[in-house]
Structure formats: C-alpha cells, structure tokens
Amino acid sequence: MPEDIYDVAIIGGGPAGSTAATLLARASRRVVVFEREKFPRFHIGESLLPVSMKTFARLGVLEKFEQAGFLRKFGGEIASACDDDGVKFYFKDGFRSRTEFSYQVTRSQFDQLLLNHAAENGAEVREEAAVKEVEFFSDRVELEVADKTGERNKIKARYVIDSTNAHIQGKTRKAEFWLVQLVDKFSEANTAGVDEAVLKDARRKHDEAHAHWEWWTAANGAAFHNTDQAKDSLNRSMVLAQEGIKILDDAIKARRSAPAKAALVAPAR
Ligand SMILES: Cc1cc2nc3c(=O)[nH]c(=O)nc-3n(C[C@H](O)[C@H](O)[C@H](O)COP(=O)(O)OP(=O)(O)OC[C@H]3O[C@@H](n4cnc5c(N)ncnc54)[C@H](O)[C@@H]3O)c2cc1C
C-alpha cells in the first residue's frame, strides 16, 4: 500500500507539466498530474523551436513525433502585417545551432502525446481535475482538487509544481488585443489615404510594440522567472500600440475633415 502522499503534485498537463512528470517518474518519484481539461484540447503555439529538440530527445518522444506525422521544419519567415518585406532564416545557421530542424505540430495532438507519454512513464495523470486551492505546510502541500462534477478532494504531496502558465497570460492577451487594434487601424488609415510618413511612424510603433509583446510570448519560461520585467514589457507594448492608434486616428480624422473645411472657403473671384 503506497504512503498517502505523493512526492510531487503537478498542476497543469501542458508541455511543461508533462515534461516534468515524465522526468520525475523516470527518476522513480511518485508523481500526480492534475489537468482541468479533457485532452485533446485546443491550444495556441504550434511552431516549435530547435532549442526544445534536446529536451524532446531526453524525453524519448522524437520517434512518436515522426509516427504522429508532425511536419519537420527547417526555418521560418517573419513577415509584418504592416510591411511587404519578410525575413527568412534557417535553423542550421543559428548561433551554436545543434539541430537543423524542429517540428510544426497540432498542439492538441502534441500536448496529448506528451501527457500520454508521462503516463506511460509512470506518472498518474488525472484529467478534468482542476486544482482550486493550494495550502503550504512545513513538510507538505495540500491541494484541493475538483473533478468534473464539482466534487472536491484533498491530496498531499511533498512538492508542488505550478505549470499552469497563468502568471502573465492575462496581460499577454491584453497586449495582443491592442496589437490587433493597431493593425486594424493601420488598414483603415491606409484605405483613407493617410500620408506615407504617418503610416511609417505608426509602423515603427507597431514594430516596437510587437517586440515588447513577442519576447514574453515566445519565451514565457523567462516570464516565469522575470515576472516584473514581463509585466513592464507587456505594459510598454500596450502603450506603444495605443500611441500608434492615436497617430493613425488623428491622421484619419484630419484627412476626413480636410475636404469639408476646403468647401467652406469661398472661391476667389
Ligand atoms: C499568441 C501565442 C503564440 C504562441 N506561439 C508559439 C509557437 O508558435 N511556438 C511555441 O513553441 N510556443 C508558442 N507560444 C507559447 C506556448 O503556447 C507556451 O509556451 C506553452 O503552451 C507553455 O506550455 P505550458 O505547459 O507552460 O502551459 P500550457 O500549455 O498553457 O498548459 C497549462 C495547462 O494547465 C492547465 N491548467 C490551468 N489551470 C489549472 C488548474 N487550476 N488545475 C489544473 N489544470 C490547470 C490548463 O488547462 C493547461 O492545459 C505562443 C503563445 C502565445 C500566447
């Protein structure tokens, strides 16, 4: 009969949670993963970066990726919604590149594969199990977990890993919202015939706002460790996007009111 306490309880069965679960279970730890959804579930983030390949090899999932038919990806192209020129790059040319490809995946399928892999390696996986409370004691943590009927149970563990990816998600989404507003406003200004110099100013704001947003979405592992920096950066992204919108809004208003004003001026005789 196992002791009534897990070594590690993991909250969240996304890639972070299932990776930790596999490695801990392989190290003979008694691990439980709580995932509030039933997999497969939709998730954003399908373009994998080569930096993850070493971890996938360590987990022993590369063969499963091939069997799943995930597309090998050798590079990428970054294009801006506000510009015509894109930038192509190849992973083999990357700084200290160790692999020339990564994968393009369907996240629902990818996340399920990783979670199943954790279970196959000995982790206990509980889906449709949402962690509602975490209480810390000197020698353990206690988690209150609700199943799909809403019934709550308490479990104990020596350690807990929070892999719910929730630290900056809300702010990231807000920053995304303002970026989209800026892109829409740019199209509106373009159609309204706003001057190229104004469009260029707004494009510059977009590029800066995008860079402040992109860093924390692509590397939100970093955001976990630098939450304050992530918040500052995402706040800055929103300010820049709103400045860009104002530049365009002012120019659109000026443009639309210009012919009306001209009509008020009496023609010279
Ligand atoms: C717009 C956007 C685009 C992106 N594009 C890419 C990309 O192209 N390539 C890339 O590699 N990454 C991309 N990312 C980042 C990528 O999505 C994340 O890095 C990745 O999902 C993080 O994995 P995770 O396991 O930490 O969290 P998640 O995958 O979010 O998993 C967290 C899990 O925790 C569960 N959960 C939450 N709360 C509870 C709870 N209380 N109890 C139980 N379970 C809970 C959730 O249901 C979820 O399944 C993108 C992100 C965004 C926002």
The ligand as a Tripos MOL2 file, in Angstrom:
@<TRIPOS>MOLECULE
LIG
   53    58     1     0     0
SMALL
NO_CHARGES

@<TRIPOS>ATOM
      1 C1         -0.1910   34.0100  -29.2450 C.3       1 LIG1
      2 C2          0.8030   32.9450  -28.8200 C.ar      1 LIG1
      3 C3          1.5090   32.2610  -29.7860 C.ar      1 LIG1
      4 C4          2.4290   31.2830  -29.4230 C.ar      1 LIG1
      5 N1          3.1180   30.6290  -30.3980 N.ar      1 LIG1
      6 C5          4.0220   29.7050  -30.0670 C.ar      1 LIG1
      7 C6          4.7100   28.9770  -31.0720 C.ar      1 LIG1
      8 O1          4.4960   29.1800  -32.2680 O.2       1 LIG1
      9 N2          5.6260   28.0520  -30.6770 N.ar      1 LIG1
     10 C7          5.8710   27.8080  -29.3500 C.ar      1 LIG1
     11 O2          6.7270   26.9540  -29.0550 O.2       1 LIG1
     12 N3          5.2000   28.4480  -28.3700 N.ar      1 LIG1
     13 C8          4.2980   29.3850  -28.7050 C.ar      1 LIG1
     14 N4          3.6160   30.0490  -27.7180 N.ar      1 LIG1
     15 C9          3.9290   29.7220  -26.3230 C.3       1 LIG1
     16 C10         3.3300   28.3880  -25.9250 C.3       1 LIG1
     17 O3          1.9430   28.3650  -26.1950 O.3       1 LIG1
     18 C11         3.5990   28.1880  -24.4340 C.3       1 LIG1
     19 O4          4.9670   28.3840  -24.2020 O.3       1 LIG1
     20 C12         3.2360   26.7890  -23.9510 C.3       1 LIG1
     21 O5          1.8900   26.4940  -24.1490 O.3       1 LIG1
     22 C13         3.5550   26.7280  -22.4660 C.3       1 LIG1
     23 O6          3.2950   25.4220  -22.0280 O.3       1 LIG1
     24 P1          2.8710   25.1760  -20.5270 P.3       1 LIG1
     25 O7          2.8260   23.7130  -20.3270 O.co2     1 LIG1
     26 O8          3.7080   26.0140  -19.6310 O.co2     1 LIG1
     27 O9          1.4000   25.8120  -20.4210 O.3       1 LIG1
     28 P2          0.0550   25.3770  -21.1690 P.3       1 LIG1
     29 O10         0.3360   24.6960  -22.4430 O.co2     1 LIG1
     30 O11        -0.8050   26.6030  -21.2040 O.co2     1 LIG1
     31 O12        -0.5620   24.3270  -20.1660 O.3       1 LIG1
     32 C14        -1.1020   24.7180  -18.9290 C.3       1 LIG1
     33 C15        -2.1740   23.6950  -18.5910 C.3       1 LIG1
     34 O13        -2.5930   23.9410  -17.2670 O.3       1 LIG1
     35 C16        -3.9860   23.6530  -17.1960 C.3       1 LIG1
     36 N5         -4.4980   24.3250  -16.0100 N.ar      1 LIG1
     37 C17        -4.5980   25.6570  -15.7920 C.ar      1 LIG1
     38 N6         -5.0890   25.9110  -14.5630 N.ar      1 LIG1
     39 C18        -5.2920   24.6950  -13.9790 C.ar      1 LIG1
     40 C19        -5.7650   24.3000  -12.7060 C.ar      1 LIG1
     41 N7         -6.1470   25.1830  -11.7750 N.pl3     1 LIG1
     42 N8         -5.8520   22.9720  -12.4310 N.ar      1 LIG1
     43 C20        -5.4840   22.0580  -13.3510 C.ar      1 LIG1
     44 N9         -5.0180   22.3860  -14.5810 N.ar      1 LIG1
     45 C21        -4.9170   23.6900  -14.8950 C.ar      1 LIG1
     46 C22        -4.5390   24.1860  -18.5000 C.3       1 LIG1
     47 O14        -5.7750   23.5780  -18.8370 O.3       1 LIG1
     48 C23        -3.4310   23.8090  -19.4750 C.3       1 LIG1
     49 O15        -3.6590   22.5790  -20.1410 O.3       1 LIG1
     50 C24         2.6640   31.0080  -28.0550 C.ar      1 LIG1
     51 C25         1.9250   31.6840  -27.0800 C.ar      1 LIG1
     52 C26         1.0030   32.6420  -27.4530 C.ar      1 LIG1
     53 C27         0.2320   33.3710  -26.3730 C.3       1 LIG1
@<TRIPOS>BOND
     1     1     2 1
     2     2     3 ar
     3     2    52 ar
     4     3     4 ar
     5     4     5 ar
     6     4    50 ar
     7     5     6 ar
     8     6     7 ar
     9     6    13 1
    10     7     8 2
    11     7     9 ar
    12     9    10 ar
    13    10    11 2
    14    10    12 ar
    15    12    13 ar
    16    13    14 ar
    17    14    15 1
    18    14    50 ar
    19    15    16 1
    20    16    17 1
    21    16    18 1
    22    18    19 1
    23    18    20 1
    24    20    21 1
    25    20    22 1
    26    22    23 1
    27    23    24 1
    28    24    25 2
    29    24    26 1
    30    24    27 1
    31    27    28 1
    32    28    29 2
    33    28    30 1
    34    28    31 1
    35    31    32 1
    36    32    33 1
    37    33    34 1
    38    33    48 1
    39    34    35 1
    40    35    36 1
    41    35    46 1
    42    36    37 ar
    43    36    45 ar
    44    37    38 ar
    45    38    39 ar
    46    39    40 ar
    47    39    45 ar
    48    40    41 1
    49    40    42 ar
    50    42    43 ar
    51    43    44 ar
    52    44    45 ar
    53    46    47 1
    54    46    48 1
    55    48    49 1
    56    50    51 ar
    57    51    52 ar
    58    52    53 1
@<TRIPOS>SUBSTRUCTURE
     1 LIG1         1 GROUP 0 **** ****
